[in-house]
Amino acid sequence: YDPPPPRTPAISQCHSRGRRHQLTIFLHAGSKLARAHPASGIVLAAIIAAMCHDVGHPGTNNAYMVSSVSRLALRYNDQSVLEHFHSALTFEVLQSADTNPLDKLTKDEFRTAR
């Protein structure tokens, strides 16, 4: 992971809150997802994804990561570099957390959520 350019944490936090808010509206609006899977890992995965979709964001975009030949671009073979990074970091944090909400899922639910 290469050192990023100057970060803008306030923008990142605001963006994250916006995604959580959009998901809340989506779920409360009686979406097919929430109605079809009320107690499954699908809704839990959607909530975690909304909260963590930009976790650890370096303040650049995929094109910058690839053109600068960053370590992350090399690790993810120039393919959806930041998306793979955010997902991997989220699951690393969840696995090391004392209160991993995914621990209660069945193996099939976990695979679907992952």
C-alpha positions in Angstrom: 0.0 0.0 0.0 1.6 3.1 -1.2 1.4 6.4 0.7 -1.6 8.3 -0.6 -1.8 12.0 -1.6 -3.3 14.3 1.1 -6.6 12.8 2.4 -9.9 14.5 2.9 -11.4 12.5 5.8 -14.4 14.9 6.2 -15.5 14.2 2.6 -15.0 10.4 3.1 -17.1 10.4 6.3 -19.8 12.5 4.6 -19.8 10.1 1.7 -20.1 7.1 4.0 -23.0 8.6 5.9 -24.7 9.3 2.6 -24.5 5.7 1.5 -25.8 4.5 4.8 -28.7 6.9 4.5 -29.5 5.7 1.0 -29.5 2.1 2.2 -31.8 3.0 5.1 -34.3 4.6 2.7 -34.0 1.6 0.4 -34.7 -0.9 3.2 -37.5 1.1 4.8 -39.2 1.6 1.5 -40.2 -2.1 1.5 -37.7 -3.2 -1.1 -37.9 -6.7 -2.5 -34.5 -7.4 -0.9 -35.7 -6.6 2.6 -39.0 -8.4 2.1 -37.5 -11.5 0.5 -34.7 -11.9 3.0 -35.7 -10.3 6.3 -33.6 -12.5 8.5 -30.9 -13.6 6.2 -27.3 -12.4 5.7 -28.3 -10.5 2.6 -29.6 -7.5 4.5 -26.7 -7.6 7.0 -24.2 -7.8 4.1 -25.9 -4.8 2.5 -25.6 -2.7 5.7 -21.9 -3.7 6.2 -21.2 -2.9 2.5 -22.8 0.5 2.8 -20.8 1.3 6.0 -17.5 0.0 4.7 -17.6 0.4 0.9 -14.8 3.0 1.0 -12.9 1.9 4.1 -9.2 2.9 4.0 -9.7 4.9 0.8 -6.4 6.6 -0.1 -8.0 9.6 -1.8 -7.2 8.6 -5.3 -9.0 6.6 -8.0 -8.4 3.3 -9.8 -6.8 5.1 -12.8 -4.3 6.8 -10.6 -3.5 3.6 -8.7 -2.9 1.7 -12.0 -0.9 4.5 -13.8 1.3 5.0 -10.7 1.9 1.2 -10.5 1.0 1.3 -6.8 1.4 -1.8 -4.7 -2.4 -2.2 -4.5 -2.6 -2.1 -8.3 0.0 -4.8 -8.5 -1.7 -6.9 -5.9 -5.1 -6.8 -7.6 -3.6 -7.0 -11.2 -4.9 -3.6 -12.2 -8.5 -4.8 -11.9 -11.0 -2.9 -9.7 -8.1 -2.0 -7.5 -9.9 0.1 -4.9 -13.0 -2.1 -4.8 -10.9 -5.2 -4.1 -8.9 -3.3 -1.5 -12.0 -2.0 0.4 -13.6 -5.5 0.4 -10.5 -7.2 1.6 -9.8 -4.7 4.3 -13.4 -4.9 5.5 -13.2 -8.7 5.9 -9.8 -8.5 7.6 -11.2 -6.1 10.1 -14.3 -8.2 10.6 -12.3 -11.3 11.2 -10.2 -9.7 13.8 -13.1 -8.0 15.6 -14.4 -9.3 18.9 -18.0 -8.7 17.7 -18.0 -9.9 14.1 -21.7 -9.7 13.0 -21.0 -12.3 10.3 -20.1 -15.0 12.9 -23.8 -15.9 13.3 -24.4 -16.6 9.7 -24.5 -20.2 8.3 -21.7 -21.1 5.8 -24.0 -20.6 2.9 -25.2 -17.2 4.2 -21.6 -16.2 4.8 -20.6 -17.2 1.2 -23.5 -15.1 -0.2 -22.7 -12.1 2.0 -19.0 -12.3 1.1 
